[in-house]
Amino acid sequence: MRVLKIFGGTLLAIVVGLALLFGFARLQDGPIGMIPGGPLVAGENINEPVTNWKFVEPVEEVEMQLVGDDSSRTTWILVDQGQAYIPASLTFPPGKTWYQRADQRGDARVRTQGKIYSVDLVRETDESVRDRLKVSAREKYDVGPVFGDGVWFFRLSPRSS
């Protein structure tokens, strides 16, 4: 019985600690690693359209916030022929829904290298581009089946008025 009390107390402490961490993260300027954070605030706002995203090729992760959301997340970024793409696994982590909102209304802000870019996330439907992006993702991030059919890619397009 004593072991169960210790186990229960430890489990409760872990749950409370995680809840506090996630709550604290929502008060921050951007995500904390893979934990969603508050809105993107700090950084130089770049309003000019970006036509060539090659400068982010070596970047592993960017911070992204959908306009209208009060939270931001860390995500991978890929560049193909000068276009930038954000991949979204449809199954991992479970319960994620941002990609559905992005598909409906893609107004977003992306922060990298201390700059915030206003973009539209446009779901890529061209299979040849998607196939190239899957290969690129496997090479850049050393991932396997995560990039099968259960992934969407969003192209970062200049924000439409």
N, C-alpha and C positions, 0 to 999 in steps of 0.2 A: 504494500500500500504506500509505503514511504517513497518508493521508486516512482510510482505514478504521480505523486504530488510534486516531486522534483521535476519529472518530465513535463507535467502540466504547467508548472511555474516557468520553466525554461521556454516552453512553447509560447506561452502568453507573453513573456518578455520579448521574444523574437517578433511576434505579431505586432505588439505595441511599438517596438523599435522601427519596424518597417513602415508602419502607418505614420509615425512621426517623420521619418526620412522622406517619404513621398509627400507629406504635407509641407515640410520645409522646402522641398524642391519647387513646389508650386509658387513659392514666394520669391524665388530667385529669378535673375535675368537670364533666362534660357535654361536648358536642361542640365542636369548633373550626370555626365556620362550617358548611360542608357535610361536613366530615370527622367521621365517628362518633367519639364520645368515651367516656369512662368513665361509670359510674353517676352519676345526679343526686344530689348530696349537699347542697350549700349551698342555703339558702332556707327560708322559713317553711312548715311542713307544714300544709296546710289540709285538715282531715278532714270538715268540714261539706259536705253535698251542695250543689253549685251548680245552681240552677234557672234562672238567667238569665245567659248568657255574653256579653251585649252589651258588657261592659267590655273584651273582647278584640277587638272589631270592628276597631279601628285597628291592631292588632298584625299585623305581617307574618308573623313566624315564632315558633314555640315550640320548646322542647326536649322530647323525649318518650323515655321508656324503658319498654319492656315489662317487667313484673315477671318476674323469673327471668332476664332478659338481663343481661349484665355490660357492656353498652354502651348509649349513648343517641344520638339523632340530632336534627338540626334539621329541622323540617317546617313546612309552611304550615298556616294555620288559617283557617277560614271560619265565619261566624255567619249563621244563617238562623232567623228568628223566635225569637231568644233561645237557640237550640241551637247548640253549637259542633261543628264537624266537621273532621277531619283527612283530607285527600285523599291517596291513594296511587296513583301511576302504576304500572301493572302491567308496564311495559316499560322505564322509565327511572328511575334508571340500571340497566343490565343486572346481573343477579345478585342483586338485592335480594329478600329473603324475609320481612322483618318483617311485611308485611301478611298473609301466610299464617298466621303465628303469632298475630297479633292476631285474625284471623278465628276461630281455634280456641279461643283463650283470651285475652280482651281486657284482662286486668288491666294497668293502665299507670299511669305517673306523668307528669304534664305540668308543666313549669316555665315560667312567664311572669311577668314583672314582679317577680322575686324570690320568688315563691311557688310551692310544689309542690302540685299537686292530684292526689289519688288518684281514678282514674276507671276505668270499664270502656269499652273501645272496642267499639262495636256497629256492625257493618256495615249501612249504610243500603240497603234494598232497594226502597223506595218510589220508583218511577220519576219521579213528579212532583217529589219532593224532590230527587232526583238531577239532574233537569233544571234546577231552580232553582240548585242548587249549581254546576253546570257554567257557567251564565251568570255567577253571582257570581264564580267563580274567574277566568273570562276577563276580567271587568271589574277585579277587584282586582289580578291578577298579570299582566295583558296577555299571556295565553298563548292559543295556538290549539288545534291538534289534540291536544295532550297530554291535554286533557280530553274526549276522545271516549269511546268505549265501554271503552277500556283503563284505566279509573280506578275505584277503589273509594273510597267516602267512609265514614269511621268517625265516628259520633256519640259525643261524650263524655258518658257517662251516669254518674250516681252509682255508686260502687263497691258492688256487692252483697256481702253478708256471706258 
